[in-house]
């Protein structure tokens, strides 16, 4: 009897069976919608084929720390990614074979599929034995140490050795089948009475010179020489005739292999299925781990700072990042972006970021959102250092370019999307708004935005509102005066700076001065009153 090894808790992303079960039920404790993932350009960073990246997003601290160990091992052992990557096509082939085998029931085809599945299984085990086990002693993460331990146990078991021996024997027998000998009993009038398979042979029969043999009645004692074709097989036959003949032969062969089929499929079902199920279950997370490790390598090669964030309890609602960067922009421009410091704290859980167009407001807003996502996926973040309390959901309100303007108008659509955020927002949520309410005049936009900011303050969540509305930034003190005494969190300002008329892409915590941007830009292009007057005076001369 095969020794069964418990593989229920083997995972690269979840520390135990209970956390895997919750993840399978969508109870990760956090939500990341497809819309948010798309607006933060997560699919540009990690493009998964077999799963949705949002399914790996979690707020469970133990799960995040478990993953951080996994990715630390990946960073220190580059061979791990290559070992895992080679697993995926083998697991995909096993999955497809199972599907094909199930379509054929207890037939010879199913038997052959099972043998091929075992061949793939042993190839997979040998790949892991040769690729994973030699570096097992250098691995530190719980995930890879458990994984390596199971692979070692499986590949060193007596049953595995016996399986290989039996597989070699069966494969040799099956793969060497070249022909069958068919016997037909005739009645007194030479009409077929009974037909059946007499033998299974490991060589092809020889066609012979049929007409000559019949004319000379030269029937040599050679069982592998054909003296007459049974039918002109596949020649001028209808599809139904071909199917009928193939069915007859297959039925006879199935009868010969019936005992072997049953005993072999029992081996596959009891042992191979059990020991490949956990690997097939791991396929989506293997793909995710490989793609995420590739992302980390790409970012390092671009010179980006990467750190393993300190994860704090959700209730603390902290976020502090030093020299925070935006990984999407870094990869697109082929180098590190201008880094910025950012913190949510008692003096500001909500920030209004103002500044010139293309000055870094949107880049900063997305950088914070991506830091949360990457941290809660268990990855390193693009910063020199970071301390993060997970959020339970990330809400984005970015220009979509496809607003439903027919029924609501663009402003109505923007307001509807903003209103939907408050339907599920909790104090542990993160809201990211970029140029919201830009579809209307500044007076109406500032009024609506002020109401929304008050709502976020009273919800006590973390929020960034990147905007061109300088009137909104100027109203922060008034909103704080109304909300903080009622239990709301404080709102603060940040400014995308201009230095000597040039965008610096530095975003600083400061009170905005809209005139300073205009003054610097006017000076840069010679449009200050003094410069204009100088030219006028020169023209008069």
C-alpha positions in Angstrom: 0.0 0.0 0.0 1.3 3.4 -0.9 2.4 5.7 1.9 0.2 8.8 1.8 2.0 12.1 2.7 0.0 15.0 4.0 0.3 17.8 1.6 -2.8 19.8 2.6 -0.8 22.6 4.1 1.8 23.0 1.4 1.6 26.5 -0.1 4.0 29.2 -1.1 1.6 32.0 -0.1 -0.5 30.7 2.9 0.9 29.7 6.2 -1.6 27.0 7.0 -4.7 25.1 5.8 -7.1 27.5 7.4 -5.7 30.5 5.6 -5.8 28.6 2.3 -9.4 27.7 2.9 -10.4 31.3 3.6 -8.5 32.4 0.5 -10.4 29.8 -1.5 -13.7 31.2 -0.2 -12.7 34.8 -1.0 -12.2 35.6 2.7 -8.8 37.2 2.5 -9.9 40.0 4.6 -9.3 42.6 1.9 -10.7 43.5 -1.5 -8.9 44.6 -4.7 -11.3 45.1 -7.6 -10.4 44.6 -11.3 -11.1 48.3 -11.8 -8.6 49.4 -9.1 -6.0 46.9 -10.4 -6.4 48.3 -13.9 -6.3 51.9 -12.8 -3.2 51.3 -10.8 -1.7 49.5 -13.8 -1.1 46.3 -11.8 -1.5 44.2 -15.0 1.4 46.1 -16.5 3.5 45.0 -13.5 2.3 41.4 -13.1 0.4 39.8 -16.0 -1.2 36.5 -14.8 -2.7 33.9 -17.1 -4.2 31.4 -14.7 -5.6 33.7 -12.0 -6.8 37.1 -11.0 -4.2 39.2 -9.1 -6.9 40.5 -6.8 -7.4 36.9 -5.4 -4.0 37.2 -3.8 -4.6 40.5 -2.1 -4.8 40.1 1.7 -4.9 42.1 4.9 -3.9 39.1 7.1 -0.6 40.1 8.7 0.6 36.5 9.3 0.0 35.7 5.6 1.8 38.8 4.5 4.9 38.0 6.6 4.8 34.4 5.4 5.0 35.6 1.8 7.8 38.0 2.7 9.9 35.0 3.7 9.0 33.3 0.4 10.1 36.3 -1.7 13.3 36.7 0.4 14.2 33.2 -0.5 13.4 33.9 -4.2 15.7 37.0 -4.1 18.6 35.1 -2.5 18.2 32.0 -4.7 17.6 33.0 -8.3 17.5 29.3 -9.3 14.2 28.9 -7.5 12.3 30.9 -10.1 13.7 28.7 -12.9 12.8 25.6 -11.0 9.2 26.8 -10.4 8.8 28.1 -14.0 9.7 24.7 -15.5 7.0 23.1 -13.3 4.1 25.0 -15.0 4.1 23.3 -18.4 4.4 19.8 -16.8 1.5 20.6 -14.4 -0.5 22.0 -17.4 0.1 18.7 -19.3 -1.0 16.6 -16.4 -4.2 18.6 -16.0 -5.0 18.3 -19.7 -4.3 14.5 -19.7 -6.7 14.1 -16.7 -9.4 15.9 -18.7 -8.8 13.8 -21.8 -8.6 10.5 -19.8 -11.9 11.3 -18.0 -13.6 11.5 -21.4 -12.7 7.9 -22.3 -13.8 6.1 -19.1 -12.2 2.6 -18.6 -10.7 2.3 -22.0 -7.3 1.6 -23.5 -7.0 5.3 -24.3 -7.6 6.1 -20.7 -5.0 3.6 -19.7 -2.5 5.1 -22.0 -3.3 8.6 -20.7 -2.7 7.3 -17.1 0.6 5.9 -18.0 1.6 9.2 -19.7 0.4 11.0 -16.6 2.6 8.9 -14.4 5.5 9.6 -16.7 4.9 13.3 -16.4 4.6 12.9 -12.6 7.9 11.2 -12.3 9.5 13.8 -14.7 8.2 16.5 -12.4 9.5 14.8 -9.3 12.9 14.2 -10.9 13.0 17.9 -11.9 12.2 19.0 -8.3 14.6 16.4 -6.9 17.4 17.7 -9.1 16.5 21.4 -9.0 15.0 22.1 -5.5 16.7 19.6 -3.2 20.3 20.6 -3.9 19.6 24.1 -2.6 17.2 23.1 0.2 19.6 23.6 3.0 20.1 27.3 2.0 16.3 28.0 2.1 15.0 29.9 5.1 11.3 30.4 4.4 8.7 28.2 5.9 7.1 27.8 2.5 10.1 26.4 0.6 11.4 24.4 3.5 8.1 22.6 3.8 7.9 22.2 0.0 11.4 20.8 -0.2 10.7 18.4 2.7 7.6 17.0 1.0 9.5 16.5 -2.3 12.4 14.8 -0.5 9.9 12.5 1.3 8.1 11.7 -2.0 11.2 11.0 -4.1 13.0 9.0 -1.5 10.1 6.7 -0.6 10.2 3.0 -1.5 6.8 3.3 -3.3 8.2 6.0 -5.6 11.1 3.7 -6.6 8.7 0.8 -7.2 6.4 3.1 -9.2 9.4 4.0 -11.4 10.3 0.4 -11.9 6.7 -0.6 -12.7 6.3 2.4 -15.0 9.4 1.4 -17.0 8.1 -2.1 -17.3 4.6 -1.1 -18.4 5.9 1.6 -20.7 8.1 -0.9 -22.5 5.2 -3.3 -22.9 2.7 -0.7 -24.1 5.1 1.4 -26.3 6.3 -1.7 -28.1 2.9 -2.9 -29.2 2.9 -2.7 -33.0 0.2 -5.0 -34.2 -2.5 -7.5 -33.1 -3.4 -10.9 -34.6 -7.1 -11.3 -35.3 -8.7 -14.8 -35.6 -12.0 -15.3 -37.3 -14.1 -18.6 -37.2 -16.0 -19.5 -40.3 -19.1 -21.7 -40.7 -19.4 -24.4 -43.4 -20.2 -21.8 -46.0 -17.1 -19.8 -45.0 -19.1 -17.0 -43.4 -17.6 -15.3 -40.3 -19.1 -16.7 -37.1 -16.8 -15.4 -34.4 -13.9 -13.0 -34.4 -11.3 -12.0 -31.7 -7.8 -11.0 -30.9 -5.4 -13.9 -30.8 -2.2 -12.1 -29.8 -0.6 -8.7 -29.3 2.7 -8.3 -31.1 5.8 -6.1 -30.7 6.4 -5.9 -34.5 4.4 -4.9 -37.5 3.0 -7.6 -39.8 4.4 -7.8 -43.3 2.1 -7.1 -46.2 3.5 -9.8 -48.6 2.7 -10.2 -52.2 -0.9 -11.1 -51.8 -2.0 -12.1 -55.4 1.1 -14.3 -55.9 0.6 -16.1 -52.6 -3.1 -16.9 -53.5 -2.3 -18.1 -57.0 0.5 -20.4 -55.8 -1.4 -21.2 -52.5 2.0 -20.6 -50.9 1.0 -20.3 -47.3 4.3 -20.2 -45.4 4.4 -20.8 -41.7 5.0 -17.1 -40.9 2.4 -15.6 -38.5 3.6 -12.0 -39.2 3.1 -12.1 -43.0 -0.2 -10.9 -44.3 -1.7 -13.0 -47.1 -4.8 -10.9 -47.6 -6.1 -7.6 -46.4 -9.2 -7.9 -44.2 -10.7 -4.8 -45.9 -9.2 -1.9 -47.8 -8.8 -0.2 -44.4 -9.6 3.5 -44.5 -9.7 3.5 -48.4 -13.0 4.5 -49.9 -14.7 4.0 -46.5 -17.2 6.3 -45.1 -16.6 7.9 -41.7 -19.1 5.6 -40.1 -17.5 2.5 -41.6 -14.1 3.6 -40.3 -15.5 4.3 -36.8 -17.3 0.9 -36.7 -14.1 -0.9 -37.6 -12.0 1.1 -35.1 -14.6 0.5 -32.5 -14.4 -3.2 -33.0 -10.7 -3.3 -32.7 -10.6 -1.0 -29.7 -13.3 -3.1 -27.9 -11.2 -6.2 -28.5 -8.0 -4.5 -27.2 -9.8 -3.0 -24.2 -10.9 -6.6 -23.3 -7.3 -7.7 -23.4 -6.1 -4.8 -21.2 -9.1 -4.8 -18.9 -7.3 -6.3 -15.9 -4.2 -4.1 -16.5 -6.4 -1.0 -16.9 -8.2 -1.6 -13.6 -5.1 -2.3 -11.6 -3.1 0.5 -13.1 -5.8 3.1 -12.7 -6.1 2.2 -9.1 -2.4 3.0 -8.7 -2.9 6.3 -10.4 -6.0 7.2 -8.4 -4.6 6.1 -5.0 -1.0 7.5 -5.3 -0.4 9.7 -8.3 -3.6 11.7 -8.1 -3.1 12.3 -4.4 0.5 13.5 -4.8 -0.1 15.7 -7.9 -3.3 17.3 -6.6 -1.4 19.6 -4.2 1.0 20.6 -7.1 -1.9 21.3 -9.5 -3.6 23.3 -6.7 -0.4 25.3 -6.4 -0.3 26.3 -10.1 -1.8 29.7 -9.8 0.4 30.7 -6.8 3.5 29.3 -8.5 2.8 31.5 -11.5 2.2 34.5 -9.2 5.4 33.9 -7.3 7.4 33.5 -10.5 6.0 36.6 -12.1 6.3 38.7 -8.9 10.0 37.6 -8.5 10.6 38.6 -12.1 9.1 42.0 -11.4 11.4 42.5 -8.4 14.4 41.6 -10.6 13.3 44.1 -13.3 12.9 46.9 -10.8 16.4 46.1 -9.3 17.9 46.2 -12.7 16.4 49.7 -13.2 18.1 50.8 -10.1 14.9 51.1 -8.0 15.2 51.0 -4.3 13.3 48.0 -2.8 12.6 47.3 0.8 10.8 44.6 2.8 8.1 46.7 4.6 7.5 46.4 8.3 3.9 45.3 8.6 1.9 46.8 11.5 -1.6 45.9 12.8 -4.4 47.2 10.7 -5.9 49.1 13.7 -2.8 51.4 13.8 -3.6 52.7 10.3 0.0 53.7 9.8 1.9 54.3 6.6 5.4 55.8 6.4 7.6 55.5 3.4 11.0 57.1 2.9 12.1 57.8 -0.7 8.9 56.2 -2.1 8.9 55.5 -5.9 6.4 54.5 -8.5 7.3 51.1 -10.0 5.0 51.5 -13.1 6.7 54.8 -14.1 10.1 53.5 -13.3 9.7 50.6 -15.8 8.1 52.8 -18.4 10.9 55.4 -18.4 13.6 52.8 -17.9 15.0 54.2 -14.7 14.2 55.2 -11.1 11.7 58.0 -10.6 12.1 61.0 -8.3 11.5 59.6 -4.8 9.4 61.3 -2.2 8.7 60.8 1.5 5.1 60.2 2.5 3.3 59.5 5.8 -0.2 59.1 7.1 -0.3 60.2 10.7 -2.4 62.0 13.3 -1.9 65.4 11.6 -3.0 64.1 8.3 -4.9 60.9 7.4 -6.2 62.6 4.3 -4.1 64.7 1.9 -5.1 67.2 -0.8 -2.3 67.3 -3.3 -2.1 70.4 -5.6 0.4 71.6 -8.1 1.0 72.1 -11.8 -0.1 69.7 -14.4 2.4 66.9 -15.0 4.2 67.9 -11.8 4.0 64.5 -10.0 0.6 64.6 -8.3 -0.8 61.5 -10.0 2.5 59.7 -9.8 2.6 60.2 -6.1 -1.1 59.1 -5.6 -0.5 55.9 -7.5 2.9 55.3 -5.8 1.1 55.2 -2.4 -1.6 52.9 -3.8 1.0 50.5 -5.3 3.0 50.4 -2.1 -0.1 49.2 -0.3 -0.9 46.6 -3.0 2.7 45.3 -3.2 3.0 45.1 0.6 -0.3 43.2 0.9 0.7 40.8 -1.9 3.7 40.0 0.2 6.2 41.8 -2.1 8.9 44.3 -1.5 7.9 47.9 -2.1 9.7 50.7 -4.1 11.1 52.6 -1.2 14.2 53.0 1.0 12.1 51.9 4.0 8.4 51.5 4.8 6.1 50.8 7.7 2.5 49.8 6.6 -0.7 48.9 8.2 -2.8 46.9 5.7 -6.0 48.4 4.4 -9.2 46.4 3.8 -9.9 47.8 0.4 -8.5 50.2 -2.1 -10.9 52.5 -3.9 -9.8 54.5 -7.0 -11.6 57.4 -8.6 -9.5 58.2 -11.7 -10.6 59.6 -15.1 -11.9 56.6 -17.0 -12.3 58.0 -20.5 -15.6 56.0 -20.8 -18.0 57.7 -18.6 -21.7 56.9 -18.9 -22.6 60.4 -20.1 -25.8 59.5 -22.0 -28.1 59.2 -18.9 -26.2 61.0 -16.2 -23.8 63.4 -18.0 -20.1 63.3 -17.1 -20.5 65.1 -13.8 -23.3 62.8 -12.8 -21.2 59.8 -13.6 -18.3 61.0 -11.5 -20.7 61.7 -8.6 -22.2 58.3 -8.9 -18.8 56.6 -8.8 -17.8 58.7 -5.7 -21.1 57.8 -4.0 -20.5 54.1 -4.6 -17.3 54.3 -2.6 -19.2 55.3 0.6 -21.4 52.3 0.2 -18.7 49.9 1.5 -16.0 52.3 2.9 -14.7 51.5 6.4 -12.1 53.3 8.5 -9.5 50.8 7.3 -10.1 51.7 3.6 -7.8 53.6 1.3 -9.3 56.0 -1.2 -7.3 57.4 -4.1 -8.8 60.3 -6.1 -7.0 61.7 -9.1 -8.4 64.9 -10.7 -11.9 64.0 -9.7 -14.8 66.4 -10.6 -12.7 67.9 -13.4 -15.8 67.7 -15.7 -17.4 70.8 -14.1 -16.5 74.4 -13.2 -14.1 75.1 -10.3 -16.9 76.6 -8.1 -19.2 73.5 -8.4 -16.3 71.1 -8.2 -14.8 72.7 -5.1 -18.2 72.6 -3.4 -18.8 68.9 -4.2 -15.2 68.0 -3.4 -15.5 69.7 0.0 -18.5 67.6 0.8 -16.7 64.5 -0.2 -13.6 65.4 1.9 -15.9 65.8 4.9 -17.3 62.4 4.3 -13.8 60.8 4.1 -12.8 62.6 7.3 -15.9 61.3 9.2 -15.3 57.8 7.8 -11.8 58.1 9.4 -10.1 56.4 6.4 -6.9 57.1 4.7 -7.2 59.1 1.5 -5.3 61.1 -1.2 -7.1 63.6 -3.3 -4.9 64.8 -6.2 -6.6 67.9 -7.7 -6.3 71.1 -9.7 -8.8 72.7 -7.4 -6.7 75.2 -5.3 -9.9 76.5 -3.7 -10.3 73.0 -2.2 -6.8 73.0 -0.8 -7.5 76.4 0.7 -10.6 75.1 2.5 -8.8 72.4 4.4 -8.6 74.3 7.7 -12.4 75.1 7.5 -13.2 71.4 6.9 -11.0 70.3 9.8 -12.7 72.8 12.0 -16.1 71.2 11.2 -15.1 67.5 11.2 -12.3 67.0 13.8 -14.5 68.1 16.8 -17.1 65.5 15.6 -14.5 62.7 15.5 -13.2 63.0 12.0 -9.6 62.6 11.0 -7.4 65.5 10.0 -6.9 66.6 6.4 -3.5 68.1 5.3 -2.1 69.6 2.2 0.8 68.5 -0.1 2.3 70.4 -3.0 4.0 69.3 -6.2 6.8 71.7 -6.2 8.2 74.0 -8.9 11.8 75.1 -8.6 12.9 78.1 -10.7 10.1 77.5 -13.1 10.9 73.8 -13.6 8.9 70.8 -12.3 11.0 69.1 -9.7 8.5 66.1 -9.3 9.1 66.5 -5.5 5.8 66.4 -3.5 6.1 68.1 -0.2 3.8 68.5 2.8 3.1 72.2 2.7 0.3 74.8 2.3 -0.4 75.6 -1.3 0.3 78.9 -2.9 -1.3 78.8 -6.3 0.3 82.1 -7.3 3.8 80.8 -6.8 3.4 78.2 -9.6 2.0 80.8 -12.0 4.8 83.3 -11.0 7.6 80.8 -11.5 6.2 79.6 -14.9 5.6 83.2 -16.0 9.1 84.1 -15.1 10.5 81.1 -17.0 8.7 82.1 -20.2 9.4 85.8 -19.8 5.8 86.7 -19.0 6.3 88.5 -15.7 5.2 92.1 -15.8 8.7 93.3 -15.2 10.1 91.2 -18.2 7.2 92.3 -20.4 7.8 96.0 -19.6 11.5 95.6 -20.3 10.8 94.4 -23.8 8.1 97.1 -24.4 10.6 99.8 -23.4 13.3 98.3 -25.6 10.8 98.3 -28.6 10.1 102.0 -28.0 13.7 102.9 -28.5 
